């Protein structure tokens, strides 16, 4: 399933993440998943939220640098080898994974993996 992911440019300084989550909390936005990729000087916060429009409006209104991009959320059996089997299929299809992260909602025995790939349509077709 394709969803919209919000990416926020972060300065690498104390309290930056708290500032972002405060903005989202004040806007009534619920976080569904997050990932931080960082270097010495900056980071990229990747978010899945329940209301992309409210989140982006609030973040941009607060002066944040924000982009919205499509990613694929893929359910994977939450058991030994579940991810390995999926990655084998992706590799065999020559789909390049730019990055991925996971979220588990605890409601069932399925992990949800978030993928950014070079061929999203090919991944969707592979999973169909």
C-alpha positions in Angstrom: 0.0 0.0 0.0 1.4 3.4 -0.9 1.1 6.1 1.7 2.5 9.7 2.1 5.6 10.1 4.3 6.6 13.4 5.7 10.4 14.1 5.9 11.6 17.0 8.1 15.1 18.4 8.0 16.5 18.6 11.5 19.4 20.5 13.0 21.5 18.1 15.1 20.9 19.9 18.4 19.4 19.2 21.8 15.6 19.4 22.0 15.0 19.5 18.2 13.0 16.3 18.1 10.9 17.4 21.1 10.1 20.7 19.3 8.8 18.7 16.3 6.7 16.3 18.4 5.3 19.4 20.3 4.2 21.0 17.0 2.5 17.8 16.0 0.9 17.2 19.4 -0.5 20.8 19.4 -1.9 20.2 15.9 -3.6 17.0 17.1 -1.6 14.8 14.8 -1.0 11.1 15.8 2.3 9.6 14.9 2.1 6.1 13.4 5.8 5.5 12.6 9.1 7.5 12.7 12.7 7.1 11.7 15.6 9.4 12.1 18.6 9.3 9.8 21.4 11.5 11.0 24.9 12.8 10.3 27.1 14.9 12.6 25.4 18.2 11.6 21.8 17.4 10.6 19.2 14.7 10.4 16.1 13.7 8.4 13.0 12.8 10.5 10.7 10.5 8.5 7.1 10.3 9.7 3.9 8.5 9.0 1.0 10.3 10.6 -2.8 10.1 10.7 -3.3 13.5 9.0 -0.6 14.5 6.5 -2.2 17.8 5.6 -2.5 19.0 9.3 1.0 17.8 10.0 2.6 19.5 7.0 0.6 22.7 7.6 1.7 22.8 11.3 5.4 22.1 10.5 5.7 24.5 7.7 3.9 27.1 9.8 6.5 26.6 12.4 9.3 27.2 9.9 10.3 23.6 9.3 11.8 22.4 6.0 9.4 19.6 5.0 8.8 17.3 2.0 6.1 14.7 1.4 6.9 11.6 -0.6 5.2 8.3 -1.4 6.5 5.1 0.4 5.2 1.6 0.4 3.9 0.0 3.6 4.2 -3.8 3.4 2.8 -6.3 5.9 5.3 -9.0 6.8 4.7 -12.0 9.0 6.2 -11.2 12.5 8.2 -14.4 12.7 11.7 -15.6 12.1 12.5 -15.4 8.4 9.5 -13.3 7.5 11.6 -10.3 6.4 14.2 -12.5 4.8 11.6 -14.1 2.5 10.3 -10.7 1.4 13.8 -9.3 0.8 14.6 -12.3 -1.3 11.7 -11.6 -3.6 12.6 -7.9 -3.8 16.2 -8.8 -4.7 15.2 -11.3 -7.3 13.0 -8.6 -8.9 16.1 -6.2 -9.0 14.3 -3.6 -7.0 16.7 -1.3 -5.1 15.8 -0.4 -1.5 16.8 3.2 -0.8 15.8 2.8 2.8 13.3 1.0 5.1 12.1 1.0 8.6 9.4 -0.8 10.6 6.4 -0.3 12.8 4.4 -2.8 14.7 0.9 -1.9 15.9 0.6 -4.9 18.2 -2.9 -5.7 17.0 -1.9 -8.9 15.1 1.1 -11.0 14.3 2.2 -8.8 11.4 5.0 -6.3 11.3 4.6 -3.3 8.9 7.7 -2.3 6.9 8.0 1.0 5.3 10.0 0.9 2.0 11.4 3.7 -0.2 12.4 1.9 -3.4 13.6 2.9 -6.9 10.7 1.1 -8.6 7.5 1.5 -6.5 5.2 0.2 -9.2 7.4 -2.9 -9.5 7.2 -3.5 -5.8 3.4 -3.0 -5.8 3.1 -5.6 -8.6 5.4 -8.0 -6.8 3.2 -7.9 -3.7 -0.1 -8.1 -5.6 
